[in-house]
Amino acid sequence: MSSSFGARFTAALAERGQLCVGIDPHGSLLRAWGYDDDLAGLEKFALGAVEAVAPLCSVVKPQSAFYERFGSAGIAVLERVVAESRAAGALVLLDVKRGDIGSTSQAYADAYLDPTSPLAVDAITVSPYLGFGSLTPFVDTARRHDAGLFVLAATSNKEGPEVQEAVTSEAFGARTVSAAMLQHLRELNAEATPLGSFGAVVGATLRDASFLGSSGTEGGSGADLAINGPILAPGYGEQGGTTSDLVRIFGSNARHVLASSSRGVLRLGPDPLAMRDAVARANDELRELLS
Ligand SMILES: O=C(O)c1cc(=O)[nH]c(=O)n1[C@@H]1O[C@H](COP(=O)(O)O)[C@@H](O)[C@H]1O
């Protein structure tokens, strides 16, 4: 790879738009497409979705668990999803939400970020809740191989605030956990051009983004989300997040936001034209309102 993930991300969004489609083979969706919820169904569903949307999308995001449930044969399908998405010109963000003690994190980083690995992708999601420093092997490996990370900062689910809005002790800055994660990312991305490679996950569903502020009680969209890095906004579509929510939450940083929708697009299949049409319309709306 010749350029950093941040540079590839920036170019991909400029060329193809800000919608990411999640390739999440839910059993219920396989059945809705007329397939059995088995390995053959998984393969037809996942590769059909990739064939329909990957040529149009800047980024596709397969969620590993939906493939893992079929064991090694499911992982083999995931490998094909990765290869065929890349062949269609999309970046691949593998959603695995990994995070462990440092030495184990290194093994995860080798599995997903080293280009010689069978499951190597452009970027992965990681969880910082063993402490941001436990992600150091991911950061170093990503730098070495021009890959990217998306760190869970403020997730789209309603249970997240118990952990993410908690306020750290004075020793760690007396700010919300989410604000602390964003600060770490800001430091990792400092001075990168055109954009750093270390992204944040911030849900498109947040009703109040003020807890992302450095004080924990004020702030909000503008300065606090200026991490000079990519932002993944899941929860767009099926979970209720809209383009106007992205404008409200991300303010002037909205141009670095990748809005992610899985079921909202996939449930329009198996007709490829219906899925492509939904991607094109969402990208038009995002382009109009976010840039
Ligand atoms: O990291 C993620 O992708 C993620 C983070 C988050 O805060 N919320 C969230 O929904 N996700 C993932 O985004 C996808 C959302 O799917 P839909 O609700 O069907 O659009 C799923 O693959 C989730 O695992």
The ligand as a Tripos MOL2 file, in Angstrom:
@<TRIPOS>MOLECULE
LIG
   24    25     1     0     0
SMALL
NO_CHARGES

@<TRIPOS>ATOM
      1 O1        -18.6690   -0.4360   15.2800 O.co2     1 LIG1
      2 C1        -19.7650   -0.5230   14.7060 C.2       1 LIG1
      3 O2        -19.8250   -0.7020   13.5070 O.co2     1 LIG1
      4 C2        -20.9770   -0.2380   15.5040 C.ar      1 LIG1
      5 C3        -20.8070    0.6120   16.5700 C.ar      1 LIG1
      6 C4        -21.9380    1.1280   17.2140 C.ar      1 LIG1
      7 O3        -21.8410    1.9800   18.0890 O.2       1 LIG1
      8 N1        -23.1650    0.7050   16.8310 N.ar      1 LIG1
      9 C5        -23.3560   -0.2000   15.8030 C.ar      1 LIG1
     10 O4        -24.5220   -0.4900   15.4700 O.2       1 LIG1
     11 N2        -22.2550   -0.7330   15.1860 N.ar      1 LIG1
     12 C6        -22.4300   -1.7700   14.1250 C.3       1 LIG1
     13 O5        -23.0610   -1.1490   13.0070 O.3       1 LIG1
     14 C7        -24.0060   -2.0570   12.3970 C.3       1 LIG1
     15 C8        -25.3870   -1.4300   12.4930 C.3       1 LIG1
     16 O6        -26.2980   -2.1580   11.7160 O.3       1 LIG1
     17 P1        -27.7390   -1.5900   11.3180 P.3       1 LIG1
     18 O7        -28.4040   -1.1620   12.5820 O.co2     1 LIG1
     19 O8        -28.3950   -2.7710   10.6800 O.co2     1 LIG1
     20 O9        -27.5370   -0.4410   10.3490 O.co2     1 LIG1
     21 C9        -23.8610   -3.3690   13.1180 C.3       1 LIG1
     22 O10       -22.8960   -4.1480   12.4100 O.3       1 LIG1
     23 C10       -23.3060   -2.9830   14.4840 C.3       1 LIG1
     24 O11       -22.5250   -4.0100   15.0620 O.3       1 LIG1
@<TRIPOS>BOND
     1     1     2 2
     2     2     3 1
     3     2     4 1
     4     4     5 ar
     5     4    11 ar
     6     5     6 ar
     7     6     7 2
     8     6     8 ar
     9     8     9 ar
    10     9    10 2
    11     9    11 ar
    12    11    12 1
    13    12    13 1
    14    12    23 1
    15    13    14 1
    16    14    15 1
    17    14    21 1
    18    15    16 1
    19    16    17 1
    20    17    18 2
    21    17    19 1
    22    17    20 1
    23    21    22 1
    24    21    23 1
    25    23    24 1
@<TRIPOS>SUBSTRUCTURE
     1 LIG1         1 GROUP 0 **** ****
